[in-house]
């Protein structure tokens, strides 16, 4: 086990390039520095320094050790800086997965409530295909995931799913490109930019074209929505996007909305693990886009009433063994308590043939068997107590 003190002396020598300068920096003698480095070399079993002329230089093992020392003492400097601001509230990381086919303008709209919580939340966005994002989410490396559909059926019971945005699909193009006639019939032979094959919008568009016998001219298929928008601005063709983004896409005046397709509605969901449902970033998204979501029911408190399970010997009620759940002091109703037992009433202790003293019931529960619960069993005779009373009378 190496010592950080010895490693620090070696780090100083490696940074300054001389034992003498390292000794001046640390306030120690050169002999102490040299001795500490010798002890470190003995612990590692490798030579870290060697003489070169009047000076020293690092060996190959010394260069490797110096790189690790740089990382170690770099972390100590970060630790000191973090503790210097310990009174301030630390930022909480929020790792969000974003499907690569989600329009970037829509992604910016969805991320607004999370960015409003800066610097409390530190946002980190990973943009990947859906299978990769789902695996990262299941491994706990992501806090949430924004997708264009619900999770697969085999993962539905493991993930929490909530609808964030629902919008009709619209078509956008340059202002000089126009269509004549209603949609989607007017798209016949029109230049069209389609989303990638993993997009649910692409499949819905192809089904719609097949139903109306429309054959547009497919310019290309793109997973990157920002690239589609740029190509549409350059006049390459028409591209689909949610109608909710019309103010954003048409703000510059280059693009205009050609109309919407009411047959196609886009849905965007928030997927997360159940244990990460209450993350502040997730709650911020739900509060903005799904304010009617139902929070998870609180866990039962430790002082809440939990129905007791009767002993197997006393599980069935008879005239000799009343129902233990209705005995006084358990769940039965008491005068002035205002609560009633859920089980049927049974005679109270000492109130007739079917009652037994509570101590006798405890004795039956501890020592008797299930076969004797329907028999009339008398408690053991207190012989020792009777002898004691007789001896007292004889002594009197």
N, C-alpha and C positions, 0 to 999 in steps of 0.2 A: 504494500500500500504506500503510494508516494504521498509526500506532504505538499500541500499547497504553498507553504512558505518556501520550501526548496524550489518548487516550480516557479514561484514568483521571482526568486533570485535569478534563475536561468532565463526567465522571460526578459528581465531587465538587461541581462548581458546580451541576449539576442537582439533587443531593440537598439541598445547603445553601441554594440559592436566591440565593447572593451570591458574587462573586469574592473578596471580602475574607474571608468565613468559610471558603471553600475554601482560601485561602492559609494561614489560621491552622491549619486541620486538617492540611495537608500540610507545613507548616513552610517554605513558599516565599513569595516576595514576590508581591503582586498583579500586578505587571508580568510576572513569569515565567508565571503562570497564564494571563493574557490573551494573551501571546505564543504559548504552546503551543496554546491554543484557536484562535488565528488560523491557525497552521500546519495544524491539523486541518481547519478550514473550507476552506483552500486545497486540501488533498488530496481532500476530498469534493466540492468545487465547489458547496457550498450553505452558506448562512448558518444557524448553529445558535442564535445569541443575538441579541437586539436590545434596545435601550434602551427602558425604559418609566419615564418620570419620572426619579427618582434611582436606580432599580434596573434590573434586566435581567429578561428573560423569554425563554422558549424559543419558537423558531419551530416551524412544523409539522414541518420536517425535523429540528429539534432534539428534538421529542417522540419521533419515530420512532427517532432515534439513541439517546436515553436509554433506551427500552425494550430495545433490543438490548444496550446497555451494562449494564443491570441483569441480563440473562441471562448475559452473559459473565462479569461479576465475581461473580455468584452461583455459577457453576461453579468459579471459583477458590477461593471459600470452601469448597465441597464438597471440592475437591482437597486443601486444607490439612487439613480434618477427616479425610479418608481417609488421608493420609500420617501424621497424628498417631497413628493406630491401625494402622500398617503391620505391626507385630509380630503383631497378632492375625490369625487365619486368616479370609480373606474368605469371604463366603457365596456359594454357587454357585446361580444361578437355575435353576429347574426348571419349564418351561412345559408344563403338562399340559392336554390337551383332553378335555372330558367331554361325552359325548352328552347332549343336553337331556332325553331320555326315561329316562335312568338314574335309578332311585330315589335320592333324596337320602340316605336312611339307608344304602343300599348304598355310595354315593359316599363318605360319611364313614368307613365301614368300610374301603374301599379306600385312602383317603388316610392312614390311621393310620401305616403304616410310613414314609411320607415325612415326616410331621410329627414323628416320633421323632428325625429327624436335624437338627432345628433346633438352633442357628442356622447349621449348615453348609449346609443347603439352604434356599433361599428359594422357596417354592411360589407359583406363579401358575396359576390355573385359568381356562380359557376354556370357556364352556358355549354351544354352538351346534349347529345341525343337522349331520348327518353329511357332506353334500357340502362345506359350508364348512370343517369341521374337517379333512377329507382334503386339501383344497387348501392349507390353512395348514401341514399336516404335510409335504406334498410340497415346499413352498417353504422348509422349514427354520425356520419361525417357531414351531413346536411341537416339543418334545422327545419327546412320546409322546401317545397317544390311547387312551382307554378307550371301547370300543364294545360293542354287544350282538350282534355278528356278525363273521365274518372279513372281510378287505378284499375289494373287488371283484376279479374275475379279471384285469382289465387292469392292476391295481396289485399283484397278489399277488407278482410277482417283484421288486418294488422295496421291499417292506415286510417287516419281521420281525413275526410274529404269534405270540402266546403266550396260552394259556387261563389266566385268573386264577381265576375262580369258576364253579362249576357247581352249580345248585340247582333243585329242583322248584318249580313255581309253586303258590302258596297263595292263598286268598281270605280277606279280612279285612273285618269290619264291626263296628258297635256291638254291645254286649253284649245289647241288647234285640231285635236282629234275628236271627232263627233260620231255618234251613232244615230241611225234613222230607224225608228220603229221601237216597239216595246222590248224589254228585256225578258228572257234571254235570247229571243229570236234574232235580235239585231246583232248578236255576237257571231253570227255565222260568217266565216272567213275573216273575222277581225283579228288583229295581232293580240295575243294574250300571253301574259307572263304567269305561269302557274307555280304554286308552292311545291316543295319537295314531296317525294313519295311517302314520307312519314307523317305528312300533315293530314288531319281530318278534313280540312277545307278542300284540299285537292280532290279527295274521294267524293265529297258532296257535289263539287262542281262537275265532275265527270258524269255522275249519275244524273244530274240535272240536264246536262247537254244531251245525254242519251235519251231521256224522256221526251225532250222537245225536238229531237232530231237536228241538233245544232252541231256544226263542225267548225270550231274556231281554228285559227292558225296559231299553233303553239310555238311561240318564239323560243321558249326554254323553261326549264324547271329549276327553281332556286330554293335552297334551304335558308338563305339569308334574306330576310325581308327588307333590310336596309339596301341591299344591292338591287332588289326589285324596284324599290322606290327611286333609286338613282337612275336606273335604266329607263323607267317610265318618264322621269323628268327630262331625259335626253331624247324622248320620242320613240323609244323602242316598242312600246305597246301599252296595253291596259293591264293593271294588276289589281287583285282583290285585297281588301283590308276591311276591318270592322267599321261600321257606320259611325260608331262613337268617336272615331278618330278624324272625322271630316274637318272640324275646326283646326286641328293641328296640321293635317296634310295640306289643306288648301290655304293656309295662312299666308304663304309666300306668293300666291297667285300663279305659280307655275302649273300646279295640278288643279283639276276640278273633278267634282263627283259626277259620274255619269248616271247614277241611279243605284238603287239597292235591290237586292234579291230577297224578297220576303220568304222564299222557300228554304233559305239556308240561314241558320242562326248559329253563331259561334259562341261557345262556352269556354270559360277559363276557370280552372279550379285550383284551389290551394290544397296540397297534400302534405301531411306531416304525420309523424309517429305520435301515438297517444301520450307518451311521456313528455313530449315537447310541445303539446298543444297550448300550454300556458306561457310560452315564451313571449316577452313583451313585443318583439317584432311581429310575431304571428297575430297577437291580439290587436296590434295597430292596424294590420291589414283587414282583419275581420271587422273592426270597429268602423272603418271607412267604407268598405265595399259590401259587407254582410252584417249590418247592424242588428238584424233579427236573429242572429245565431244564438243557440241555447248553450249557456256555459255548462261545463261538466258538473254533475251533482256532487256536493261536498261529501267527503268521507265521514263516516259515523264517528262521533267523538267517543273518547274512552269512557266517559261517564254515562253514555246512553244505555238504555235498558236492552239487554240481550237475553232472550228467553233461555232459561236453563233446561238442560236435557235431563229427564228423570233417570234414576238408576234403573237398570234392567229389572231388578227385583220388584220395583214399585211402579213399573210402567203401566200395568193394567189395574184398574180400580176394582175393588171388591168391597163387601161390607166390613171386612176386617182390615183392609188396606186401602184407605182413601187415596184419591189422586194426589200425589205429592205436589203438583203444581198449584193446587188450591189450598194448601195448608196455610195457616196464619203465619205471617212473617215472610212468605215468599211472594207470589203474585196475586194472592187473593185480595178481595176488597176489605178494607178496614173502615170502621166508623169514622166518617168525616174525611176520608182520603179522596173521595170523588172518583176512584178508579175501580173498574170491575174486571175480574179475571176472565180470560178468554175461555177457560175450561169450565166444565159444568160444575155446580156447587157440590160440596161434600160435607158431611157432618163435621163439626168442629171437635176439637179434642175434648174428651170428657162429656159428650152430650149424647149418649145412647150406646146401643149395642155395637154399632158399626164404627165406633171411635176407639182410638188407642192413644195412650200417652205419647207425646213427642219423643221422649227418651226411648220408648219401646220401638217406635218406628225407626229411630236411628240404629238401635241394636239389630232390628230385622235387616236393615239396609246393609249393615256391616257384616253380619255373621250368618244370616240365613241364606238358603238357596231358593232358586226360582220355583222349585217343586213345592215348597211349603208355604207359598204366599196365599193360597186359598184355604189353608187349614187354620183351625183355631189353635194358636200357639200361646201358651202362657209364659210370661217372663220368668226367668230363673228365680227360685226362692232365695230370698236374702238370708241364708243360713247364718253367715257370720254376724250379720246385724242382729238376728234373733238371739244368738248366743251372748252377744254383748249386752243386750237388754236384760237377759236372764241373770247374767253375772252381776249387773248393777243392782238388780232387785235383791239378789242374794246378799250382796254386800251391805245394802241398806237394812 
